[in-house]
Amino acid sequence: MQLERNTTKEVFVPLAADWGEQAQVDWGRAKVYINDRLTEVCLFCLRLKASLVPFVWAFPTEKIEAFLEGHRLAFEWLGGVPGTLVYDNPKTAVTKILKGPYREEHTMLSSLRAHYLFDSEFCNPGKGNEKGTVENLVKYVRRNAMVPLPRVSSLEELNQKLISWCENQRQIHAKDWEQERRELRPLPTSPFRCCKTNVVKVNSLLLFQFDRNYYSVPMDCGHKKLRVEAFVDKIEVYDNNKLVAVHKRSYKRGEKVMELEHYLPVIARKPRAAKNALVVRKLPEVYQKLRIMLCKRSPEGYREYAKILLLNMEYNFQDVLTAVEDSLKSGHTGFEQIRQLLISKELRIKHTVKRVPANTLPTLNIPIDSPSKFNYLIGGATT
């Protein structure tokens, strides 16, 4: 006997929220062209439940620091904090799903909530429809704000476009937004530090490993344990409470992010290293041309090259770079010639007379006296 299939479809209850009561948060993915290269970005999406005002920001990652930064940026753009935020169960928010509505939150999310004073709620596993307001936002953003695929020069430019789109949406919901805005909780006096903290060990190459990449530190930090605070866009490195290095964060794998200034004291002691030092090979092309030229000129050309590199300890990097470029153009590429170019520029700046516009000069009223008063100088009578 053939059994009848249960064809009953699941039904849902419409949900609502008071002004300022709730916002929903989710991640989405989208493709954009950044410098003509097709790139996938991560979209942090937050939407107020009552007024439907959205906030969208593009990140290169969904890591915890981006999750935290998305909240901070959203709260600051809204000018306040919703009472409750509703999430799915992302690993950046939940470390363990317990029975019913209970969750073990990521400690960083708990710290964020304590700072901004909002509550959290989580959907049942696999029930993303319970936050349909923001689920629909992810699709809506892709269909409306990112069609055709944006062509931008940077992530910053993309985010300016997204914020303009969000502002337009806020104007569309202006009447509801005004009511919701008044019910948002006030922002704290200082923003939350949206970073992940790690302890790292520096090796003999003045490098430490973090998140599959390597970053350099000054020479006196060699072989030390340091504290790293990783933000979405930068890496801050501390020796106890002293900030010793700041790097632009890399999301590649196996990349060595190095600063020339960290290695100059070592090059001063070991000038031969200048010839093949990785940090030097990463310098602009004019430095490579200079290196090849000096090392061809003499077996000890690396010494001259090292002395030129060490000028960066005394002068601004861009000024030294310009001096190297000028020396190559003139054909005078020695240390003394490049140093003289730097000294000459320094003297020009120091002795430049600042011109003052005529209309800003003070007006002086000098009285005109009678010349006859000076007759006594030649023995004449005074008037």
C-alpha positions in Angstrom: 0.0 0.0 0.0 1.4 3.4 -1.0 1.6 5.9 1.9 0.6 9.5 1.3 3.5 11.9 1.6 3.3 14.7 4.1 3.0 17.8 1.9 2.5 20.3 4.7 4.9 23.2 4.2 6.5 25.0 7.1 4.8 28.3 8.1 6.2 31.2 10.0 5.1 34.0 12.4 5.7 37.6 11.4 8.1 39.3 13.8 8.3 42.9 14.9 10.4 45.1 17.3 10.0 48.4 19.1 12.1 51.4 18.1 15.7 50.9 19.2 14.9 47.4 20.5 16.7 45.2 18.0 19.2 45.0 15.1 20.2 41.9 13.2 23.8 41.1 12.1 25.1 38.8 9.4 28.0 38.3 7.0 27.8 38.1 3.2 30.2 37.7 0.3 30.4 39.7 -2.9 32.7 40.1 -5.9 34.2 43.5 -6.9 37.0 44.7 -9.1 39.8 46.3 -7.1 42.5 47.7 -9.4 40.9 45.7 -12.2 41.4 42.4 -10.3 38.3 40.4 -9.5 38.3 40.1 -5.7 35.9 38.6 -3.2 35.1 40.8 -0.2 33.3 40.1 3.1 30.3 42.3 3.8 29.4 43.0 7.4 25.7 43.7 7.4 23.6 45.2 10.3 20.0 46.3 9.9 17.7 47.9 12.5 14.5 45.8 12.8 12.0 48.5 13.3 13.1 51.2 10.8 15.0 48.8 8.4 17.9 51.3 8.2 21.0 49.2 7.0 24.7 49.5 7.6 27.1 47.6 5.3 30.9 47.6 5.3 33.4 45.6 3.3 36.3 43.8 4.9 39.1 41.5 3.5 38.2 38.9 6.1 35.5 37.6 8.5 38.0 37.2 11.4 37.0 38.3 14.9 38.8 41.7 14.6 36.7 42.5 11.5 33.5 41.3 13.3 34.3 43.7 16.2 35.3 46.6 13.9 32.0 46.2 12.0 30.0 46.7 15.2 32.1 49.8 16.1 31.7 51.4 12.7 27.9 50.6 12.6 27.3 52.1 16.1 29.2 55.2 15.3 27.4 55.7 11.9 24.0 55.2 13.6 25.0 57.5 16.5 23.8 55.0 19.1 23.4 51.3 20.1 20.4 49.0 19.7 19.2 47.2 22.8 19.7 43.7 21.4 21.6 42.3 18.5 20.5 39.0 16.9 23.1 36.7 15.3 23.2 33.3 13.6 25.9 31.2 15.2 29.2 32.3 13.6 32.5 31.1 15.1 33.4 34.8 15.7 30.4 35.1 18.0 29.9 31.6 19.4 32.4 29.1 20.7 29.9 26.4 21.8 26.1 25.9 21.2 24.3 24.8 24.3 20.7 23.7 24.9 18.0 26.0 23.8 18.9 29.7 23.5 22.1 29.4 25.6 25.5 29.9 24.0 29.1 30.2 25.1 30.1 33.5 23.5 33.5 34.4 22.2 35.2 36.3 25.0 35.8 39.3 22.6 32.1 39.5 21.8 31.3 39.5 25.5 33.9 42.3 26.0 32.3 44.3 23.1 28.8 43.9 24.7 30.1 45.0 28.1 31.6 48.1 26.4 28.6 49.1 24.4 25.9 47.7 26.8 23.8 45.7 24.4 22.3 42.2 24.7 22.8 39.3 22.3 20.4 36.7 21.0 21.2 33.7 18.7 19.1 31.9 16.1 18.4 28.2 16.4 21.1 26.2 14.5 20.2 26.2 10.8 17.4 28.7 11.2 18.8 31.8 9.6 15.2 32.8 8.7 14.8 33.8 12.3 16.8 36.9 11.4 15.2 37.4 8.0 15.6 41.2 8.1 19.3 41.0 7.7 19.3 37.8 5.6 17.3 39.7 3.0 19.7 42.7 3.4 22.7 40.7 2.2 20.8 39.7 -1.0 19.4 43.2 -1.4 22.9 44.8 -1.2 24.3 42.4 -3.8 21.4 43.1 -6.2 21.2 46.8 -5.7 24.4 48.3 -4.4 26.8 46.0 -6.2 25.3 45.6 -9.7 27.1 46.0 -12.0 30.2 44.9 -10.1 31.9 47.9 -8.7 35.3 48.9 -10.1 37.4 50.7 -7.4 41.0 51.4 -6.7 40.9 50.3 -3.0 38.7 48.8 -0.3 38.4 52.3 1.1 36.8 53.6 -2.1 34.4 50.7 -2.1 33.3 51.4 1.5 32.7 55.1 0.6 30.3 53.9 -2.1 28.6 51.5 0.4 28.2 54.2 3.0 26.7 56.5 0.4 24.2 53.8 -0.5 23.4 53.2 3.2 22.9 57.0 3.6 20.4 57.0 0.7 18.5 54.1 2.4 18.4 56.0 5.6 16.8 58.9 3.8 14.2 56.6 2.2 13.3 55.5 5.8 13.7 59.0 7.2 10.4 59.1 9.1 10.9 55.7 10.8 14.6 56.5 11.3 13.9 59.6 13.3 11.8 57.6 15.8 14.3 54.8 16.0 17.3 57.2 16.4 15.8 58.7 19.6 15.5 55.3 21.2 19.1 54.0 20.6 21.3 53.8 23.6 24.1 56.4 23.8 27.6 55.6 22.6 30.3 55.2 25.3 32.9 58.0 25.6 35.6 56.0 23.9 35.5 53.4 21.1 36.3 49.7 21.7 39.7 48.5 20.6 38.8 46.1 17.9 41.9 43.9 17.9 43.1 40.4 18.7 46.0 40.0 21.1 48.8 37.5 20.8 52.2 36.9 22.3 54.9 36.2 19.7 58.6 35.2 19.7 61.1 37.1 17.6 63.7 35.1 15.8 67.3 35.9 14.9 66.2 37.5 11.7 64.2 40.1 13.6 61.0 38.5 12.4 58.0 37.1 14.2 55.2 35.0 12.7 51.6 36.0 12.9 48.6 34.6 11.0 50.8 32.8 8.4 52.9 35.9 7.7 56.1 37.4 9.1 56.7 40.9 10.4 59.9 42.7 11.4 60.9 44.5 14.6 63.8 46.8 15.6 67.1 45.2 16.4 66.9 45.6 20.2 63.7 43.4 20.1 65.6 40.4 18.7 64.9 37.0 20.5 62.3 38.7 22.7 58.7 37.8 23.4 56.4 40.6 22.3 52.7 41.4 22.4 50.9 41.8 19.1 47.6 43.6 18.8 46.1 42.7 15.4 43.5 45.1 13.8 41.8 44.6 10.5 44.2 46.9 8.7 47.3 47.0 10.8 49.6 45.1 13.3 50.8 46.9 16.4 53.8 45.4 18.3 54.5 46.2 21.9 57.5 45.4 24.2 55.7 45.5 27.5 53.8 48.8 27.1 56.1 50.4 24.6 55.0 50.5 21.0 58.0 49.3 18.9 56.5 48.7 15.4 53.4 49.2 13.3 52.9 47.3 10.1 50.1 47.3 7.4 48.5 43.9 7.9 48.9 41.3 5.2 46.3 38.7 4.3 48.6 36.7 2.0 50.5 33.5 3.1 54.2 33.4 3.8 54.8 37.1 3.1 57.6 38.9 4.9 56.5 42.5 5.8 59.7 44.3 6.7 60.8 47.9 7.5 64.2 49.1 6.4 64.8 51.1 9.5 64.7 47.9 11.6 67.7 46.5 9.8 69.9 49.5 9.3 71.7 49.1 12.7 72.6 45.5 11.6 73.7 46.7 8.1 75.9 49.3 9.8 77.8 46.5 11.6 77.6 44.1 8.7 77.8 46.2 5.5 78.2 43.2 3.2 74.6 42.2 4.1 73.4 45.2 2.1 74.1 43.5 -1.2 71.6 40.6 -0.6 69.4 41.7 2.3 65.8 40.8 1.6 64.6 44.1 3.1 66.8 46.0 0.6 65.7 43.9 -2.3 62.1 45.1 -1.5 63.1 48.7 -1.9 62.0 50.7 -5.0 63.7 49.9 -8.4 66.1 52.9 -8.2 67.8 51.3 -5.3 68.3 48.1 -7.2 69.8 50.0 -10.1 72.2 51.8 -7.7 73.2 48.5 -6.1 74.0 46.8 -9.4 76.0 49.9 -10.6 78.1 50.2 -7.4 78.8 46.5 -7.1 79.9 46.4 -10.8 82.2 49.4 -10.2 84.1 47.7 -7.4 84.3 44.4 -5.5 83.7 46.4 -2.4 80.9 48.5 -3.9 78.6 47.1 -1.2 80.3 49.3 1.3 79.4 52.4 -0.6 75.9 51.1 -1.0 75.6 50.4 2.7 76.6 53.9 3.5 74.0 55.3 1.2 71.3 53.1 2.9 72.4 54.3 6.3 71.5 57.9 5.2 67.9 56.8 6.0 68.9 56.9 9.7 69.6 60.6 9.3 67.1 61.7 6.6 63.5 61.1 5.6 63.1 58.0 3.5 61.4 59.9 0.7 64.1 62.5 0.6 66.8 59.9 0.3 64.8 58.1 -2.4 64.6 61.4 -4.4 68.3 62.0 -3.9 69.1 58.5 -5.2 66.9 59.2 -8.3 68.5 62.5 -9.0 72.0 61.0 -8.6 71.2 58.3 -11.2 69.9 60.9 -13.6 73.1 63.0 -13.3 75.4 60.0 -13.4 77.1 61.0 -10.0 76.1 58.0 -7.9 78.6 58.0 -4.9 77.8 58.4 -1.2 79.2 61.9 -1.0 77.2 63.1 -4.1 74.0 61.8 -2.7 74.7 63.1 0.8 75.5 66.5 -0.7 72.1 66.5 -2.5 70.4 65.9 0.9 72.4 68.6 2.6 71.6 71.1 -0.2 67.9 70.4 0.1 68.0 70.8 3.9 69.8 74.1 3.6 67.3 75.4 1.0 64.4 74.5 3.2 66.1 76.1 6.2 66.9 79.4 4.5 63.7 79.7 2.4 62.2 83.1 3.2 58.5 82.9 3.6 56.8 85.5 1.4 54.1 87.4 3.2 51.2 88.7 1.1 51.1 92.5 0.8 47.6 92.7 2.1 48.6 91.0 5.4 51.4 93.5 6.3 50.6 95.9 9.2 49.7 99.5 8.3 52.2 101.9 10.0 51.3 105.6 10.3 54.7 107.5 10.4 54.3 111.3 11.0 56.1 113.6 8.6 58.2 116.3 10.5 59.6 119.6 9.4 63.3 119.4 8.1 64.0 122.9 9.6 64.2 121.2 13.0 67.6 119.8 12.0 69.2 123.3 11.3 71.0 123.1 14.6 73.2 120.4 13.2 74.8 122.9 10.8 74.8 125.8 13.3 71.5 127.3 12.2 68.7 128.5 14.4 65.8 126.3 15.3 62.2 127.1 14.6 
